[in-house]
């Protein structure tokens, strides 16, 4: 008879739990070279650490300053695990925990602080 033992390893917090923010801006092109404008995204997550079972709430401010619309906004929550041995061997494993697609934004549409795109993902 084989007995399977499951262990949960939780890293000790290295700092305070704070909010987390990221931003990106891209030029929008058509046919690889025809400029159509630009689009920017600012995302805000209420904290930088979660435990299994919690929902991750994300507020996105999107400014689509282009002639092109975007069909969807795709969001993924990934767990990145880095393992290092005393013999300097290392291994990295990336797993998608949850993902969802949301309605996109139209040409020259702005979703700012008055009307942000609200996304949620489930931490398992």
C-alpha positions in Angstrom: 0.0 0.0 0.0 1.4 3.4 -1.0 0.6 6.4 1.1 0.7 9.8 -0.5 1.6 12.8 1.6 0.8 16.3 0.5 2.7 19.2 2.0 2.0 22.8 1.5 5.0 25.1 1.6 4.4 28.8 2.2 7.3 31.1 1.9 7.9 33.5 4.8 6.8 37.0 3.9 9.8 39.0 3.1 8.1 42.4 3.5 4.8 44.1 4.2 1.7 43.2 2.2 1.1 46.3 0.0 -0.9 47.0 -3.1 0.6 46.2 -6.4 0.5 48.2 -9.6 1.7 47.8 -13.2 1.4 49.7 -16.4 2.2 49.3 -20.1 1.8 51.3 -23.2 2.0 50.0 -26.8 1.8 51.5 -30.3 -1.1 50.0 -32.2 -0.3 49.1 -35.8 -2.1 47.5 -38.7 -0.4 45.2 -41.3 2.8 45.4 -39.2 3.7 49.0 -40.0 0.7 51.3 -40.4 0.4 53.3 -37.2 -3.1 53.5 -35.8 -2.4 55.2 -32.4 -1.5 53.9 -29.0 -3.1 52.1 -26.1 -2.2 52.1 -22.4 -3.1 49.9 -19.4 -2.7 50.6 -15.7 -3.7 47.7 -13.4 -4.0 47.8 -9.6 -4.3 44.8 -7.3 -5.3 45.5 -3.7 -2.4 43.5 -2.2 0.8 41.7 -3.1 0.2 38.4 -1.3 -2.8 36.1 -1.2 -3.7 32.7 0.3 -5.5 29.8 -1.4 -9.3 30.4 -1.7 -9.1 34.2 -1.9 -10.4 36.1 -4.9 -7.9 38.5 -6.6 -9.6 41.8 -7.6 -8.0 43.8 -10.3 -8.9 47.3 -11.4 -7.8 48.2 -15.0 -7.7 51.7 -16.4 -7.4 51.4 -20.2 -6.9 54.3 -22.6 -7.3 53.1 -26.2 -6.1 56.1 -28.1 -6.3 54.3 -31.5 -8.5 53.7 -34.4 -8.7 50.0 -33.7 -10.9 48.3 -31.1 -9.8 45.3 -29.0 -12.1 42.3 -29.0 -11.2 41.1 -25.5 -9.1 41.7 -22.4 -7.4 38.4 -21.2 -6.2 38.2 -17.7 -4.1 35.3 -16.2 -3.0 34.6 -12.7 0.3 32.6 -12.7 2.3 31.0 -9.9 6.0 31.0 -10.5 8.0 28.6 -8.3 11.8 29.0 -8.2 13.7 26.1 -6.5 17.4 26.4 -5.7 19.6 23.7 -4.2 22.7 24.1 -2.1 24.6 22.6 -5.1 23.6 25.6 -7.3 21.0 23.6 -9.2 17.8 25.5 -9.9 14.4 24.8 -11.4 11.5 27.2 -12.3 8.0 26.1 -12.8 5.2 28.4 -14.0 1.5 27.3 -13.7 -1.6 29.2 -14.7 -3.8 29.2 -11.7 -6.8 31.0 -13.3 -7.6 32.9 -16.4 -10.6 34.8 -17.8 -11.6 36.8 -20.9 -13.5 40.0 -20.6 -15.1 42.4 -23.0 -12.6 44.5 -24.9 -12.6 48.3 -25.5 -13.6 50.1 -28.6 -11.7 52.6 -30.7 -10.8 55.7 -28.8 -12.5 54.3 -25.7 -11.2 55.2 -22.2 -11.9 53.1 -19.1 -10.5 55.3 -16.3 -11.0 55.7 -12.6 -14.7 56.7 -13.1 -15.4 53.5 -15.1 -12.5 51.0 -14.6 -12.6 47.5 -16.0 -13.1 45.3 -12.9 -11.7 41.8 -13.1 -11.6 38.9 -10.6 -9.6 35.7 -10.5 -9.8 32.8 -8.0 -6.7 31.7 -6.2 -6.7 27.9 -5.7 
